[in-house]
Amino acid sequence: LQADITGNGVVDFEDFLILSNSFGMDVEPGTLGDINGDGSVAFDDFLILSNEFGQSAGQVAAIDAAFAEV
């Protein structure tokens, strides 16, 4: 999961808080909510998080496995 900022296997409110606290800042690429790795915490990062919000690593693995069977 690209938007799992905390690394706990779930895209949840903790990830949102990190992104929102850093929103509008220039940061080291890939840190503090810079999900797309461009060095800036911006709307693009929020879109990625919103698309993945509520997903877990287990769900993604199950989806990947289902597509592999097709």
Secondary structure, DSSP 4 states (H G I P E B T S, - for coil): -TT-TT-SSB--HHHHHHHHHHTT-B-STTSTT-TTSSSB--HHHHHHHHHHTT-BHHHHHHHHHHHHH-
